[in-house]
Amino acid sequence: MGLAILILIFGVIFQLVQMSMLGANEATQLTRRNREVDGLFALVRQLCLDLPFRSQVLLEPGTGVGQRTDLVLSNASAAIFPDRFDGTRVLRLELRKSEGETGSTLRLVEVFQPKEGTGAQTNLFPLMREITGLRWWALDTRDGQEKTEWNDSVKPACLRMELTRRQGNRKEKFQGLFWIPTGLGPGGLVPLDPVTLQGQGPTEVTNPPGGPTPGTPAPRAPAPGSPAPVR
């Protein structure tokens, strides 16, 4: 009788310990996956904040099954390659499906085309797996509409991303909003280039009081050794 009671007690304790370990493992995996999403959002947010004035944002339909959009940033800041290279840099966030995977892999592709030399340099960095959908929307403040495709000479005011990821038998959706300081302002105004004091693209911009009129070149800096102009 005592042995049977001990067996029952040990069986209950074993089940409790097993359930606790499974719960801890699931919580660890959930924390890791949330950190991956937070890292992705931080990367996209920093890329949008660091976009130069003359860069361009493209939203292109992605390949594969489902609703997918690829984000392309031309003349973007460096993500992997250093800034000292002189040429054209293109960053692409895309989904690609591999054989044997239940979902697609989100990867960052950085292509650098030097001005001199042969061939482009490509760096591929996988960000996360088990992605079932990735969509982007660009906010156009000129008409107040969100667009799923963007191929304009000016950048949108902000980007909205919806990421769908598989978690066991269910799907989780994550949404992020990323503002672009060098994009369209309120009312569709194009910000001024801090160097030339001109807007980008064909859209005309009203300069602040005392500023140069659109189309006039920025004043050049005085040559070394020449006296500064007197105001």
C-alpha positions in Angstrom: 0.0 0.0 0.0 2.8 2.4 0.9 4.7 1.6 -2.3 1.6 2.2 -4.4 1.1 5.6 -2.6 4.7 6.5 -3.3 4.4 5.6 -7.0 1.3 7.8 -7.3 3.0 10.7 -5.6 6.1 10.5 -7.8 3.9 10.2 -10.9 2.1 13.4 -9.9 5.4 15.2 -9.2 6.8 14.0 -12.5 3.8 15.4 -14.4 4.0 18.7 -12.6 7.7 19.0 -13.4 7.2 18.1 -17.0 4.4 20.6 -17.4 6.6 23.3 -15.8 9.5 22.6 -18.1 7.2 22.7 -21.2 5.7 25.9 -20.0 9.1 27.5 -19.4 10.4 26.3 -22.8 7.3 27.8 -24.5 7.8 31.1 -22.7 11.5 31.2 -23.7 10.6 30.6 -27.3 7.9 33.3 -27.2 10.3 35.8 -25.7 12.9 35.0 -28.3 10.4 35.4 -31.2 9.2 38.7 -29.7 12.8 39.9 -29.5 13.3 39.0 -33.2 10.2 41.1 -34.1 11.4 44.0 -31.9 14.8 43.8 -33.6 13.3 43.9 -37.1 11.1 46.9 -36.2 14.2 48.7 -34.7 16.2 48.0 -37.9 13.4 49.3 -40.3 12.9 52.4 -38.0 16.6 53.2 -38.1 16.8 52.8 -41.9 13.8 55.1 -42.4 15.3 57.7 -40.0 18.7 57.6 -41.8 17.4 57.8 -45.3 19.3 60.5 -47.2 17.4 63.3 -49.0 18.2 61.9 -52.5 17.3 58.3 -51.7 14.2 56.6 -53.0 11.6 54.2 -51.5 10.0 51.5 -53.7 7.2 49.1 -52.8 7.1 46.2 -55.3 4.8 43.2 -55.4 6.6 40.2 -54.0 6.9 36.8 -55.6 5.3 33.6 -54.3 1.9 32.7 -52.9 -0.1 35.1 -50.8 -0.1 38.9 -50.5 3.5 40.0 -50.2 5.3 43.2 -50.8 9.1 43.9 -51.1 10.6 47.1 -49.7 13.4 48.5 -51.7 15.6 51.5 -50.5 18.0 53.0 -53.1 20.9 55.2 -52.1 20.2 54.1 -48.5 22.5 54.3 -45.6 24.9 51.4 -44.9 23.4 48.3 -43.2 26.3 45.9 -43.6 28.8 47.4 -46.1 30.6 50.5 -44.7 29.9 54.0 -45.8 33.3 54.6 -47.3 32.4 52.9 -50.6 31.6 55.3 -53.4 28.7 54.0 -55.5 25.1 53.0 -55.4 23.7 51.0 -52.5 20.3 49.2 -52.7 18.7 47.5 -49.7 15.8 45.1 -50.2 13.6 43.4 -47.5 12.1 40.4 -49.2 10.4 37.0 -48.5 11.8 33.9 -50.1 10.6 30.3 -49.5 13.0 27.5 -49.2 12.3 23.8 -49.7 11.2 21.9 -46.6 10.1 25.1 -44.7 6.6 25.7 -43.4 6.9 29.4 -44.1 9.1 31.9 -45.8 12.4 33.5 -44.7 12.6 37.2 -44.3 16.0 38.4 -45.5 17.8 41.6 -46.0 19.7 41.9 -49.3 22.3 44.6 -49.7 23.6 45.2 -53.2 26.5 47.7 -53.7 27.4 48.8 -57.2 30.7 50.7 -57.2 31.3 53.5 -59.6 34.6 52.0 -60.7 35.2 48.3 -61.0 33.4 45.3 -62.4 30.5 43.5 -60.8 28.3 44.4 -57.8 28.8 43.2 -54.3 25.9 41.4 -52.6 25.4 40.7 -48.9 22.6 38.4 -47.8 21.4 38.4 -44.2 18.5 36.2 -43.0 16.4 38.0 -40.4 13.7 35.5 -39.3 11.9 32.4 -40.5 8.3 31.0 -40.5 6.9 34.1 -42.1 3.6 33.6 -43.9 3.0 37.2 -45.0 4.6 40.6 -45.3 2.8 43.7 -46.6 3.8 47.3 -46.8 1.7 50.5 -47.2 3.0 53.9 -48.1 1.2 57.1 -46.9 0.8 59.7 -49.5 -0.2 63.0 -47.8 -1.1 64.6 -51.1 -4.3 62.6 -51.2 -4.3 61.0 -47.8 -4.3 57.5 -49.2 -2.3 54.5 -48.2 -0.8 52.7 -51.3 0.5 49.2 -51.6 2.8 50.1 -54.5 5.1 53.1 -54.5 7.3 54.2 -57.4 7.5 58.0 -56.9 10.4 60.4 -57.1 9.6 61.6 -53.6 9.4 59.4 -50.5 6.2 58.8 -48.7 5.5 60.4 -45.3 5.6 57.0 -43.5 5.5 53.3 -44.0 3.2 50.8 -42.4 4.2 47.1 -42.2 2.1 44.0 -41.4 4.0 40.9 -40.6 2.3 37.5 -40.2 4.2 34.7 -38.5 3.4 31.1 -37.7 3.4 30.2 -34.1 2.6 26.5 -33.8 -0.9 25.9 -35.1 -1.9 29.6 -35.1 -0.7 32.8 -36.9 0.4 36.0 -35.2 0.2 39.4 -36.8 2.5 42.3 -35.9 2.1 45.9 -37.2 4.6 48.7 -37.2 4.5 52.4 -38.3 7.8 54.0 -39.5 8.1 57.7 -40.2 10.4 59.1 -42.9 11.8 62.6 -42.0 12.9 63.2 -45.6 9.5 62.2 -47.0 6.3 64.1 -47.8 5.2 66.5 -45.1 1.7 67.5 -44.1 -0.3 68.6 -47.0 2.0 66.9 -49.5 4.9 69.4 -49.0 8.3 68.1 -50.0 11.0 68.9 -47.3 13.9 71.1 -48.3 17.3 69.7 -48.9 19.5 71.1 -46.1 22.4 71.7 -48.6 20.7 73.1 -51.7 17.5 74.3 -50.0 15.5 72.8 -52.8 12.8 70.2 -52.9 13.3 66.7 -54.3 11.5 65.6 -57.4 9.1 67.7 -59.6 6.9 68.9 -56.7 7.3 72.6 -56.2 8.0 73.8 -52.6 7.4 77.2 -51.0 10.7 78.4 -49.4 10.7 80.0 -46.0 10.8 83.8 -45.7 14.3 85.0 -46.7 15.2 81.8 -48.5 16.1 81.4 -52.1 13.5 80.9 -54.8 13.1 77.4 -56.2 15.6 76.6 -58.9 18.3 78.9 -57.7 21.6 77.3 -56.6 22.7 77.4 -53.1 25.4 79.9 -52.2 28.9 78.5 -52.4 31.2 78.6 -49.4 34.0 81.1 -49.7 37.4 79.9 -50.8 40.0 79.2 -48.1 41.7 82.5 -47.2 39.1 84.8 -48.7 37.3 87.3 -46.4 33.8 86.4 -45.2 31.0 88.4 -46.7 29.7 91.3 -44.7 26.0 91.3 -43.9 
